[in-house]
Amino acid sequence: MNGRRVRLAVLAPLAVSSLAFGAVTFSAPNAAAATPTCGVRNTDNPKNLLVSGKDFKPNKAVAVESASGAEGTVRADASGVFSLTVTDASGTVSAQQIGGPEVKCGTAEQGEQKNAQEQYAAGFQQGFQKMRETCKAEVPQGAVAVDENFRQGFNDGAAKAEQRFCKG
């Protein structure tokens, strides 16, 4: 009987610890695969849109099309990212890999709006920073005309920084 107690004393903690370990192992969440996304934005050429996406299957072809018909195919890179310039796209633009879901990228109009918002945000940030550093800010001038959205953002950012850092 003494031998039986020793075996139980040794085996019982092992059984309990293996159950606890198993519970931890099985309850760990599985890493979910990322859902592919894409977007559109205007380019310097008003007839073109830049379509870009991420989280697609790496090194696999992506078909991009719009309401006006097929626009082209591009291969996602090793990290699942792609970028393609399409011409004369209209309506909603989408992207799809063979066997994958169709992903709505947006419309040309949304691309214009997104570009305007990005330009404003970039201008705001630069104007704020320039005014914060020097309490003087002028919209940068260059060979290329500054986007009106950038200019407005720059002025708004500079005004905000002036209120916070330059008065007093």
Phi, psi and omega per residue, in radians:
M1 nan -0.588 3.120
N2 -1.079 -0.679 3.107
G3 -1.126 -0.620 3.141
R4 -1.172 -0.706 3.118
R5 -1.105 -0.708 -3.135
V6 -1.122 -0.776 3.131
R7 -1.085 -0.768 3.111
L8 -1.114 -0.698 3.139
A9 -1.111 -0.575 3.134
V10 -1.445 -0.729 -3.059
L11 -1.351 -0.601 -3.082
A12 -1.030 -0.872 3.121
P13 -1.097 -0.601 3.101
L14 -1.132 -0.739 3.139
A15 -1.129 -0.775 -3.136
V16 -1.131 -0.769 -3.130
S17 -1.167 -0.604 3.115
S18 -1.222 -0.597 3.055
L19 -1.141 -0.765 3.134
A20 -1.108 -0.748 3.121
F21 -1.098 -0.730 3.122
G22 -1.084 -0.684 3.132
A23 -1.124 -0.699 3.127
V24 -1.166 -0.727 -3.115
T25 -1.120 -0.793 -3.074
F26 -1.358 -0.371 -3.113
S27 -1.578 -0.128 3.118
A28 -1.125 2.321 -3.117
P29 -1.215 2.528 3.060
N30 -1.414 2.472 3.086
A31 -1.231 2.065 -3.119
A32 -1.351 2.480 3.080
A33 -1.199 2.430 -3.137
A34 -1.201 2.515 3.118
T35 -1.474 2.273 3.130
P36 -1.074 2.487 3.077
T37 -2.375 2.746 3.080
C38 -2.669 2.893 -3.141
G39 -2.633 2.936 3.122
V40 -2.199 2.657 3.026
R41 -2.658 2.740 3.127
N42 -1.305 2.779 3.038
T43 -2.008 -3.071 3.093
D44 -1.141 -0.496 3.089
N45 -1.551 2.068 -3.077
P46 -1.106 -0.266 3.110
K47 -1.498 -0.187 -3.051
N48 -1.905 2.628 2.983
L49 -2.176 2.531 3.017
L50 -1.753 2.074 3.114
V51 -1.857 2.225 3.127
S52 -2.373 2.629 -3.110
G53 -2.546 2.876 3.092
K54 -2.520 2.873 -3.139
D55 1.163 0.452 3.004
F56 -1.515 2.951 3.112
K57 -1.136 2.251 -3.102
P58 -1.074 2.499 3.038
N59 1.011 0.497 3.111
K60 -2.103 2.628 -3.124
A61 -1.199 2.489 3.079
V62 -2.137 2.164 3.086
A63 -1.603 2.245 3.134
V64 -2.008 2.287 3.113
E65 -2.544 2.825 3.103
S66 -2.216 -3.135 3.140
A67 -1.050 -0.417 -3.134
S68 -1.487 0.022 3.088
G69 2.147 -3.104 -3.107
A70 -1.066 2.422 -3.080
E71 -1.977 -0.516 -3.141
G72 2.777 3.028 3.131
T73 -2.276 2.470 3.126
V74 -2.459 2.692 3.127
R75 -1.700 2.275 3.035
A76 -1.175 2.547 -3.129
D77 -1.375 -3.028 -3.064
A78 -1.107 -0.343 3.101
S79 -1.797 0.153 3.073
G80 1.471 0.324 -3.112
V81 -1.835 2.492 3.044
F82 -2.467 2.828 3.070
S83 -2.618 2.335 -3.102
L84 -2.555 2.328 3.045
T85 -1.615 2.197 3.122
V86 -2.011 2.600 -3.097
T87 -1.925 2.436 3.082
D88 0.985 0.678 3.072
A89 -1.347 2.565 3.073
S90 -2.494 2.738 -3.134
G91 1.192 -2.688 -3.108
T92 -1.389 2.334 3.096
V93 -1.754 2.412 3.119
S94 -2.357 2.840 3.119
A95 -2.344 2.553 -3.128
Q96 -2.707 2.435 2.981
Q97 -1.762 2.659 3.131
I98 -0.979 2.224 -3.140
G99 1.401 -0.055 -3.129
G100 -1.822 3.028 3.136
P101 -1.285 2.683 3.005
E102 -1.391 2.259 -3.089
V103 -1.957 2.143 3.103
K104 -1.362 2.140 -3.109
C105 -1.602 -0.500 -3.113
G106 2.248 -2.963 -3.138
T107 -2.039 2.908 3.090
A108 -1.033 -0.678 3.138
E109 -1.114 -0.695 3.092
Q110 -1.155 -0.613 3.078
G111 -1.076 -0.738 3.102
E112 -1.090 -0.780 -3.119
Q113 -1.123 -0.766 3.138
K114 -1.092 -0.754 3.124
N115 -1.079 -0.734 3.123
A116 -1.090 -0.734 3.130
Q117 -1.154 -0.709 3.117
E118 -1.146 -0.716 3.113
Q119 -1.104 -0.779 3.122
Y120 -1.061 -0.826 -3.115
A121 -1.078 -0.741 3.122
A122 -1.125 -0.742 3.107
G123 -1.118 -0.758 3.132
F124 -1.019 -0.828 -3.115
Q125 -1.076 -0.803 -3.132
Q126 -1.171 -0.719 3.126
G127 -1.126 -0.742 3.128
F128 -1.079 -0.833 -3.091
Q129 -1.145 -0.761 -3.125
K130 -1.087 -0.797 -3.136
M131 -1.177 -0.668 3.140
R132 -1.094 -0.692 -3.105
E133 -1.300 -0.690 -2.966
T134 -2.163 -0.160 -3.000
C135 0.991 0.390 3.017
K136 -2.469 2.308 3.137
A137 -2.555 2.243 3.031
E138 -2.198 2.442 3.115
V139 -1.016 2.259 -3.130
P140 -1.033 2.439 3.101
Q141 -1.945 2.612 3.132
G142 -2.818 -2.972 -3.136
A143 -1.171 -0.529 -3.134
V144 -1.759 2.376 3.130
A145 -1.076 2.440 3.134
V146 -1.321 2.348 3.111
D147 -1.031 2.412 -3.099
E148 -1.080 -0.624 3.095
N149 -1.143 -0.706 3.085
F150 -1.085 -0.799 -3.115
R151 -1.037 -0.796 -3.135
Q152 -1.124 -0.751 3.095
G153 -1.087 -0.740 3.131
F154 -1.037 -0.851 -3.126
N155 -1.098 -0.732 3.124
D156 -1.146 -0.741 3.116
G157 -1.121 -0.735 3.118
A158 -1.113 -0.729 3.132
A159 -1.106 -0.710 3.140
K160 -1.136 -0.769 3.124
A161 -1.163 -0.655 3.120
E162 -1.055 -0.748 3.105
Q163 -1.060 -0.686 -3.040
R164 -1.485 -0.587 -2.948
F165 -2.097 -0.337 -2.966
C166 -1.920 -0.106 3.131
K167 -1.646 2.197 3.033
G168 2.221 nan nan
